[in-house]
Amino acid sequence: MKHALEIFPREIWEKIFLKLSNKERFKFRFVCQTFHEAIERIIARNKLWGTLFQKDAIYWKSQIIDKRFPTVRLKQWRLFFQSVFKQMFLSYQKWKLFGNSNRELGQNSCNFTKNFGENKVITCFDVWGAKGLIAVTTSAREQLKFWNVSRKREIVTSEVYYGRNLCVGLNRRLFVEYEYTITEYKFDLNQIHQGANCRVETFNDPDAKFLALYSEQDKLQVLMRFGTVAAITIFRIQKNIPVFTQIDEDFFPLRPSITRVRDNIIHDDDLICEFHISSMNVTIFAHAGFLTARVIESEEAIAVWKVCSVPLAKNEIVTCVFMFADLLLIGLNTGHINVYAIQNIKSLLDAALIFKNLRAIKVDTSPIIAINSTEINKKSYIVASTKSKLFAINISV
């Protein structure tokens, strides 16, 4: 096979590549080193990395920065350079490869219960801290424990703290919910301190269920369910102020599961509902074979709710949901993760949206109870968990 430069000189190849779309250029980058260098020069010279990122991945900016540059705070990224846009766009492209069924996956796992005593399990886990990594856990007895990761030892607290739901947001702040009260925890001078707190409204509903927390910049989103109604409350969380200020709330009736008994249709008010908050603008519920998405397209827009049908095989039950880089990952009771794709966030509001199942990842035989993602040394990982094992899944080279 002839070398590219034996056919045309570099200057001619560059003129050819200038006629191509950005999508076509990216395909040709992988043909040979000559093509790669020529296309890189075109992209850099025309400052196209920022254009590419803004067009395809802008919605995931905060999340990509958090994973790709974990030690840098968002406020330092107001002025982006082309080299940074390049790293962020290529990170986005790598994540999209998880939806390519032709790409082999590598998988590592560990059993994290073998070191626990009888009847001791981790029910929540998150990693927090700007100066050093601190692991935060809450056990079956709902007792909070804090661990210094680098020193590999527990941080002893002067009081006993409790928590059911943990959240470390993109603002690197830790919030813990316990009995409908949300408290911020701070780490200073090797000590754990409680900060601001607030109590969430339950409307005197004995069946109110606290689902999740999410924080970004100066806002905290609280997700709850009252029977078949989803409730979202937004708080402003200013630093050094002892209380949270409620600034918005939203409600939406989730479609209940239906059981047909002869000629009667029975609605199940206690529906199984899994959920995921992608950002302050997108919240996803999976329930009874349906996917309900709440989307805010811009700062000025109001929230729009949309219900879609999720294609599942018989006897498959959704056990968790995760969305990142325009990929929707649905964990199942079978131990599989189904990977679906959408064109962009706005696609969730498309009345004709059809979820295309790109691949099914076999993880375990036990139900998948949590999915997340991370990036280590420019390598992307899907992190999945069952009740006893933790799995790290990556694209094989």
C-alpha positions in Angstrom: 0.0 0.0 0.0 1.3 3.4 -1.0 2.3 5.9 1.7 -0.1 8.9 1.7 2.8 11.3 0.8 3.5 9.2 -2.3 0.0 10.1 -3.6 -0.2 13.8 -2.7 2.1 16.2 -0.8 1.0 17.4 2.7 -0.3 20.7 1.3 -2.8 18.9 -1.0 -4.0 16.6 1.7 -4.7 19.6 3.9 -6.7 21.2 1.2 -8.7 18.0 0.8 -9.3 17.8 4.5 -10.5 21.4 4.6 -13.4 20.4 2.3 -14.5 17.7 4.8 -16.9 18.0 7.7 -15.6 17.8 11.2 -17.1 14.4 11.6 -15.3 13.1 8.5 -12.0 14.7 9.6 -12.1 12.8 12.8 -12.5 9.5 11.0 -9.5 10.2 8.8 -7.4 11.1 11.9 -7.0 7.4 12.6 -6.0 6.3 9.1 -2.3 7.1 9.4 0.2 9.4 11.1 0.3 11.8 8.1 -3.5 12.3 8.1 -3.5 12.7 11.9 -0.8 15.4 11.8 -2.5 17.3 8.9 -5.9 17.3 10.5 -4.5 18.3 13.9 -2.8 21.3 12.2 -6.2 22.3 10.6 -8.1 22.0 13.8 -5.5 24.0 15.8 -5.0 26.7 13.1 -8.7 27.3 12.9 -9.3 27.0 16.6 -11.9 24.3 16.0 -11.4 22.4 19.3 -13.6 24.9 21.1 -16.2 24.8 18.2 -16.3 21.0 18.3 -16.8 20.9 22.1 -19.4 23.7 22.1 -21.4 21.9 19.4 -21.3 18.3 20.7 -20.5 18.3 24.4 -21.2 21.7 26.0 -24.0 20.3 28.2 -21.5 18.0 29.9 -18.8 20.7 30.5 -19.0 20.7 34.3 -19.0 16.9 34.6 -16.1 16.5 32.2 -14.0 19.1 34.0 -14.8 17.4 37.3 -13.6 14.0 35.9 -10.8 15.1 33.7 -9.4 17.8 35.9 -10.5 16.8 39.5 -8.1 19.1 41.4 -9.2 22.3 39.6 -12.2 24.3 40.6 -14.7 25.3 38.0 -14.3 29.1 38.6 -10.7 28.7 37.2 -12.1 27.6 33.8 -13.8 30.8 32.7 -11.2 31.4 30.0 -10.7 28.1 28.1 -7.7 27.5 25.8 -7.8 25.4 22.7 -5.5 22.8 24.4 -8.0 22.4 27.2 -11.0 22.2 24.8 -9.1 19.5 23.0 -8.6 17.4 26.1 -12.3 17.9 27.1 -13.6 17.0 23.6 -11.4 13.9 23.3 -12.6 12.8 26.8 -16.2 13.1 25.6 -15.3 11.1 22.5 -13.7 8.3 24.7 -16.9 8.1 26.8 -18.9 7.6 23.6 -16.9 4.5 22.8 -18.7 2.6 25.6 -21.7 2.5 23.3 -19.7 0.9 20.5 -20.4 -2.9 20.6 -17.3 -3.5 18.5 -15.0 -2.3 21.2 -14.0 -4.8 23.8 -14.3 -4.0 27.5 -12.0 -4.8 30.3 -13.3 -5.4 33.8 -11.9 -5.5 37.3 -13.8 -6.2 40.5 -13.4 -6.4 44.2 -15.5 -7.9 47.0 -15.7 -5.1 49.6 -17.8 -7.1 52.2 -15.2 -9.7 53.1 -13.5 -7.2 55.5 -16.7 -6.3 57.3 -18.1 -7.9 60.4 -21.4 -9.8 60.4 -24.4 -7.7 59.4 -22.2 -4.8 58.5 -22.6 -3.3 55.0 -22.0 0.0 53.2 -25.2 1.5 52.0 -23.8 4.8 50.7 -20.3 5.8 49.7 -18.7 9.0 48.4 -15.3 10.6 48.2 -14.8 14.2 49.3 -12.1 16.8 50.0 -10.2 19.4 48.1 -6.8 19.1 49.9 -6.9 15.3 50.5 -9.3 12.5 49.7 -11.8 11.6 52.4 -14.0 8.6 52.0 -17.4 9.0 53.6 -19.6 6.0 54.4 -22.9 5.2 56.0 -23.6 1.7 57.3 -26.7 -0.4 57.7 -27.1 1.2 61.1 -26.9 4.7 59.3 -23.8 5.7 61.2 -21.5 8.1 59.3 -17.8 7.3 59.2 -15.0 9.4 57.7 -11.8 7.9 56.3 -8.5 9.6 55.4 -7.7 7.8 52.1 -4.0 8.7 51.9 -3.3 7.7 55.5 -5.6 4.7 55.3 -7.3 5.3 58.6 -10.5 6.5 60.1 -11.0 10.1 61.1 -12.2 10.0 64.7 -15.1 12.4 65.4 -16.0 13.9 68.8 -19.7 13.1 68.1 -21.6 10.3 66.5 -23.1 11.4 63.2 -25.9 9.7 61.2 -26.9 9.7 57.5 -28.9 7.9 54.9 -28.1 9.8 51.7 -24.7 11.3 50.8 -23.9 13.9 48.1 -20.6 15.4 47.0 -21.5 17.8 44.2 -19.5 19.5 41.5 -18.9 22.2 44.0 -16.9 19.7 46.2 -19.3 20.2 49.2 -20.6 17.3 51.2 -24.3 17.2 52.1 -25.9 14.4 54.2 -29.6 13.6 54.7 -30.9 12.0 57.8 -34.6 11.8 58.8 -35.4 14.6 56.2 -32.8 17.0 57.5 -29.9 17.9 55.2 -26.7 19.0 56.8 -23.4 20.2 55.2 -20.2 18.7 56.6 -16.9 20.4 56.5 -13.3 19.2 57.1 -10.9 21.7 58.7 -7.7 21.2 60.7 -8.2 17.4 60.5 -11.6 17.7 62.2 -15.1 17.1 60.9 -17.6 19.9 61.6 -21.3 20.3 60.9 -22.3 23.4 58.9 -25.6 24.7 57.6 -28.7 22.5 57.6 -32.4 22.6 56.7 -35.4 20.3 57.0 -37.2 19.1 53.9 -41.0 19.5 53.7 -42.8 16.1 53.8 -46.3 17.6 53.8 -47.2 15.3 56.7 -47.1 12.3 54.3 -46.1 9.2 56.2 -45.1 7.5 52.9 -42.8 10.3 51.8 -39.6 8.9 50.4 -36.3 10.8 50.2 -34.6 9.8 46.9 -31.5 11.8 46.2 -29.4 15.0 46.5 -27.4 16.9 43.9 -25.3 20.1 44.3 -23.6 22.4 41.8 -22.3 25.9 42.3 -24.5 27.6 44.9 -27.6 25.3 44.5 -28.7 22.1 46.1 -31.4 19.9 44.4 -33.5 17.5 46.6 -35.5 14.7 45.0 -38.4 13.1 46.8 -41.4 10.9 46.0 -44.9 11.1 47.5 -46.7 8.0 46.3 -46.6 8.3 42.5 -45.7 12.0 42.5 -42.1 13.1 42.0 -41.1 16.3 43.9 -38.0 18.4 43.3 -37.0 21.3 45.6 -34.1 23.7 44.9 -32.2 25.4 47.7 -29.6 28.2 47.5 -26.6 27.1 49.6 -24.4 30.2 50.2 -21.2 29.7 52.1 -20.9 30.8 55.8 -24.7 31.2 56.0 -26.2 28.8 58.6 -29.4 28.1 56.6 -30.5 27.1 53.1 -33.0 29.2 51.2 -35.6 27.5 49.1 -35.8 29.1 45.6 -37.9 26.7 43.5 -40.0 23.5 43.6 -41.6 21.3 41.0 -44.0 18.3 41.0 -44.9 15.7 38.4 -47.1 12.5 38.5 -45.1 9.4 37.6 -47.0 6.8 35.6 -47.7 3.9 37.9 -47.3 0.3 37.1 -50.4 -1.5 36.1 -51.6 -5.0 36.9 -54.6 -6.5 35.0 -56.7 -9.0 37.0 -59.4 -10.3 34.7 -61.3 -7.2 33.6 -60.0 -5.0 36.3 -56.9 -2.8 36.0 -55.0 -2.2 39.3 -52.7 0.8 39.6 -49.7 0.2 41.9 -49.2 3.4 44.0 -46.1 1.9 45.6 -44.2 1.8 42.3 -40.6 0.8 42.0 -38.8 3.9 41.0 -35.1 4.4 40.2 -33.6 7.8 39.6 -30.6 9.8 38.5 -29.8 13.6 38.6 -27.4 14.4 35.8 -27.3 18.1 36.6 -29.4 20.9 37.9 -31.2 20.8 34.5 -31.8 17.1 33.9 -33.4 14.6 36.3 -34.3 11.0 35.2 -36.7 8.5 36.7 -37.1 4.9 35.5 -40.3 3.2 36.6 -42.7 0.5 35.5 -41.1 0.2 32.0 -41.1 4.0 31.5 -38.5 6.7 31.6 -39.5 10.2 32.8 -37.1 13.0 32.2 -37.3 16.6 33.6 -35.3 18.9 31.3 -34.5 22.6 31.5 -33.0 23.6 28.2 -31.6 27.0 29.3 -31.4 29.3 32.3 -34.4 31.2 31.1 -36.5 28.2 30.2 -39.0 26.4 32.4 -38.8 22.7 33.2 -40.4 20.3 30.8 -41.4 16.8 31.7 -41.4 13.9 29.2 -42.4 10.3 29.5 -40.8 7.7 27.2 -41.0 3.9 26.9 -37.9 2.0 27.7 -37.4 -1.3 25.7 -36.8 -4.1 28.2 -36.8 -7.9 27.9 -39.4 -9.9 29.8 -38.6 -10.2 33.6 -36.0 -7.4 33.4 -36.4 -4.8 36.1 -34.5 -1.5 36.2 -32.5 -1.2 39.4 -30.5 2.0 38.7 -30.0 4.7 36.1 -27.0 6.8 35.1 -26.5 9.3 32.3 -23.3 10.9 31.0 -21.8 12.1 27.7 -25.2 11.5 25.9 -25.2 7.8 27.0 -27.9 6.4 29.1 -26.9 3.4 31.3 -29.6 1.3 32.9 -28.7 -1.2 35.5 -30.8 -4.3 35.7 -31.8 -7.0 38.1 -30.1 -9.5 35.8 -26.6 -8.1 36.5 -26.4 -6.4 33.1 -26.0 -2.8 32.1 -27.9 -1.7 29.0 -26.3 1.2 27.1 -28.5 3.5 25.1 -27.7 6.6 23.2 -29.4 10.0 22.6 -28.3 12.7 20.2 -28.3 15.3 22.9 -30.2 16.4 26.0 -33.0 18.0 24.0 -33.7 14.6 22.4 -35.2 13.5 25.7 -38.1 15.9 24.9 -38.7 14.5 21.4 -42.1 12.9 21.1 -40.7 10.4 18.6 -37.7 9.4 20.7 -36.8 5.8 20.4 -34.0 4.5 22.6 -31.4 2.5 20.6 -29.9 -0.3 22.7 -26.2 0.0 21.7 -25.0 -2.9 23.8 -25.6 -5.0 27.0 -22.7 -5.2 29.3 -22.6 -8.4 31.4 -21.3 -7.4 34.8 -22.5 -9.9 37.3 -25.4 -12.3 38.2 -26.6 -10.1 41.0 -28.7 -6.9 40.5 -26.7 -3.7 39.7 -27.6 -1.2 42.4 -25.4 1.8 41.5 -23.6 3.2 38.4 -21.1 6.0 38.2 -18.2 7.1 36.1 -14.7 8.4 36.6 -11.5 9.1 34.7 -8.0 8.1 35.9 -4.8 9.0 33.9 -7.0 9.9 30.9 -8.6 6.5 31.0 -12.4 6.3 31.3 -14.2 3.9 33.7 -17.7 3.0 34.3 -18.0 2.1 38.0 -20.9 -0.3 38.9 -21.8 -2.0 42.2 -23.9 -4.9 43.5 -24.6 -5.3 47.2 -21.2 -7.0 47.7 -18.9 -6.2 44.8 -17.5 -3.1 43.0 -16.7 -3.3 39.3 -14.5 -1.0 37.2 -15.2 -1.3 33.4 -13.0 0.3 30.8 -12.4 0.2 27.0 -9.7 -2.3 26.2 -6.8 -0.9 24.2 
